[in-house]
């Protein structure tokens, strides 16, 4: 997938989690300014949204990613702070940030527990750590059979690429092991049959599987849902 396709995908995904981000900002509304860190920032789509959503309350916003092309792309698109780095060893002192978050990161890391321990370390007391969206592909529902077949191929492809396709429903447990208490853990209620949603998801499945085309029939009723989970905790 080229960098422009990645950027488009990340921007699309960032809209799914906007209400959750706004909820977290409200939790921090007593603070006059915010220092925010996104780990696994990719092409910077979420960070660009955060700047607009916080209405001038940002004191510092930083994105960290271990993929050079994404960091370079993000840096070219905005004036924010983007750092090439590893989420398992974040280059920050203890107690730096009011909000530390990630989105579709933990399914791609070998040690999500270590990542969340780093989240906790760099977060200020009474700050928030959040995994905004992590999928559980093993719970996918897809109809009709042609779409399910494509979905199954996507899961195999992602798994072969190193993804933990069942990470989503384990978030609460991982947060607890990382030392958090008072964890809020849940699942999004996503649209399953909206035609634009279905077409976007089919497009992504084709990219993930290197399949050239899918015979989409506007007369067929399609249904597709990948249960996606979130978790957050106050330090």
C-alpha positions in Angstrom: 0.0 0.0 0.0 1.5 3.4 -0.9 1.7 6.3 1.5 -1.2 8.2 0.0 -3.4 5.1 0.4 -2.3 4.8 4.0 -3.0 8.4 4.7 -6.5 8.2 3.3 -7.2 5.0 5.3 -5.9 6.6 8.6 -8.0 9.8 8.0 -11.1 7.6 7.4 -10.4 5.7 10.6 -9.8 8.9 12.6 -13.4 9.9 12.1 -14.7 6.7 13.8 -13.0 7.6 17.0 -13.7 11.4 17.1 -16.6 11.1 19.6 -14.4 9.1 21.9 -11.6 11.7 21.7 -14.1 14.4 22.5 -15.2 12.4 25.5 -11.7 12.2 26.8 -11.1 15.9 26.3 -14.1 16.5 28.6 -12.5 14.3 31.2 -9.6 16.7 31.1 -11.6 19.9 30.8 -10.3 21.1 34.2 -6.9 21.6 32.7 -6.1 24.9 31.0 -3.8 23.4 28.5 -3.0 19.9 27.3 0.1 17.9 26.4 -0.9 15.0 24.2 1.1 12.1 22.8 -0.1 9.7 20.1 2.0 6.5 19.8 1.8 4.8 16.4 0.7 8.1 14.8 1.2 6.9 11.2 0.7 9.7 8.7 -0.5 12.1 11.4 -4.2 11.9 10.6 -5.4 11.7 14.3 -3.0 14.5 15.4 -4.3 16.8 12.8 -7.8 16.2 14.1 -6.8 16.7 17.7 -5.4 20.2 17.0 -8.7 21.3 15.6 -10.8 19.5 18.2 -9.1 21.0 21.3 -9.9 24.6 20.3 -6.6 26.2 21.3 -6.0 24.2 24.5 -3.0 22.3 23.1 0.3 23.2 24.8 2.2 20.4 23.1 1.2 17.5 20.8 3.7 14.8 19.7 3.4 11.8 17.4 5.7 8.8 17.6 6.0 6.1 15.0 8.6 3.5 14.0 7.9 3.8 10.3 10.2 6.4 8.6 8.0 7.0 5.6 5.0 7.8 7.7 6.9 10.2 10.0 8.4 12.0 7.0 4.9 12.2 5.4 3.3 13.5 8.6 6.1 16.1 9.0 5.6 17.4 5.5 1.9 17.8 6.0 1.8 19.7 9.3 4.0 21.7 11.7 3.4 19.3 14.6 6.1 17.3 16.4 6.7 13.9 14.9 9.4 11.6 16.2 10.8 8.4 14.8 10.8 6.0 17.7 9.8 2.8 19.4 6.6 2.7 21.6 8.3 0.1 23.9 11.0 2.7 24.9 9.5 6.1 24.6 12.0 9.0 24.5 10.3 11.0 27.3 10.8 11.5 31.0 8.2 10.2 33.5 5.0 12.1 34.0 5.1 14.3 30.8 1.7 14.1 29.2 -2.0 14.7 30.1 -3.3 12.3 27.5 -1.5 9.4 25.8 -3.3 7.4 23.2 -3.1 5.1 20.3 -5.4 3.8 17.5 -5.0 0.5 15.6 -1.5 0.1 17.1 -1.6 -2.7 19.6 -2.7 -5.3 17.1 0.6 -4.7 15.3 3.1 -4.9 18.2 4.7 -8.0 19.7 4.4 -6.8 23.3 1.3 -4.7 23.9 1.8 -5.0 27.7 5.2 -3.2 27.4 3.7 -0.5 25.3 0.9 0.2 27.8 3.5 0.3 30.7 5.3 3.0 28.8 2.0 4.8 28.3 1.5 4.8 32.0 5.1 5.9 32.8 5.0 9.0 30.6 1.5 10.0 31.7 1.0 12.6 34.5 -0.8 11.7 37.6 -4.5 12.0 36.9 -3.8 11.9 33.2 -5.4 9.5 30.8 -4.1 6.6 28.8 -6.3 5.3 26.0 -6.4 2.7 23.3 -9.0 4.3 21.1 -9.7 1.4 18.7 -8.4 -2.2 18.4 -10.3 -4.8 16.4 -11.2 -8.4 17.0 -11.3 -9.9 13.5 -12.1 -13.4 14.9 -15.6 -12.0 15.8 -16.2 -10.6 12.3 -19.7 -11.0 10.8 -19.8 -10.8 7.0 -22.6 -11.7 4.5 -23.2 -12.9 1.8 -20.7 -15.8 1.5 -18.7 -14.0 -1.2 -18.0 -11.2 1.3 -17.2 -13.6 4.1 -14.7 -15.4 1.8 -12.9 -12.1 1.2 -13.0 -11.3 4.9 -11.5 -14.6 5.8 -8.7 -14.0 3.3 -8.1 -10.6 4.9 -7.7 -12.2 8.3 -5.2 -14.7 7.0 -3.3 -12.0 5.3 -3.2 -9.8 8.4 -2.2 -12.7 10.6 0.6 -13.7 8.2 1.8 -10.1 8.3 2.2 -10.3 12.1 -1.1 -8.8 13.3 -2.8 -10.1 16.5 -6.2 -10.3 15.0 -8.0 -11.0 18.3 -6.4 -8.2 20.4 -9.5 -6.1 20.7 -11.5 -8.1 23.3 -8.3 -8.5 25.4 -7.7 -4.8 26.0 -9.2 -4.6 29.5 -7.0 -7.5 30.6 -3.9 -6.0 29.2 -4.6 -2.6 30.8 -5.0 -4.3 34.1 -1.7 -6.2 33.7 0.0 -2.9 32.9 -0.9 -1.6 36.3 -4.0 0.5 35.6 -7.1 0.5 37.8 -10.6 1.9 37.2 -10.4 0.7 33.6 -13.2 1.6 31.2 -13.5 -1.0 28.5 -16.1 -1.4 25.8 -17.0 -2.0 22.2 -18.1 0.4 19.4 -21.5 0.0 17.8 -20.6 0.2 14.1 -22.8 0.5 11.0 -23.0 -2.9 9.3 -24.9 -2.3 6.1 -24.4 1.3 4.9 -23.3 1.0 1.3 -20.4 3.6 1.6 -19.1 1.8 4.7 -19.3 -1.5 2.9 -17.5 -0.2 -0.2 -14.7 1.3 1.9 -14.2 -1.9 3.8 -14.2 -4.0 0.6 -11.6 -1.6 -0.8 -9.4 -2.1 2.3 -9.8 -5.9 2.2 -8.7 -5.9 -1.4 -5.6 -3.9 -0.5 -4.8 -6.2 2.4 -5.1 -9.4 0.3 -3.6 -8.1 -3.0 -6.8 -9.3 -4.8 -7.6 -7.1 -7.8 -11.4 -6.9 -7.6 -14.6 -7.9 -5.9 -17.9 -8.2 -7.9 -20.0 -5.7 -5.9 -23.7 -6.0 -6.7 -25.8 -3.0 -5.7 -28.9 -5.3 -5.6 -27.3 -7.6 -3.0 -27.7 -6.8 0.7 -24.3 -6.8 2.3 -23.5 -6.9 6.0 -20.1 -6.5 7.5 -18.9 -5.8 11.1 -15.5 -6.2 12.7 -16.1 -5.7 16.5 -13.8 -2.9 17.6 -12.9 -2.3 21.2 -11.6 0.6 23.3 -10.2 1.0 26.7 -8.9 3.9 28.9 -7.8 4.5 32.4 -6.9 7.5 34.6 -3.4 7.1 36.1 
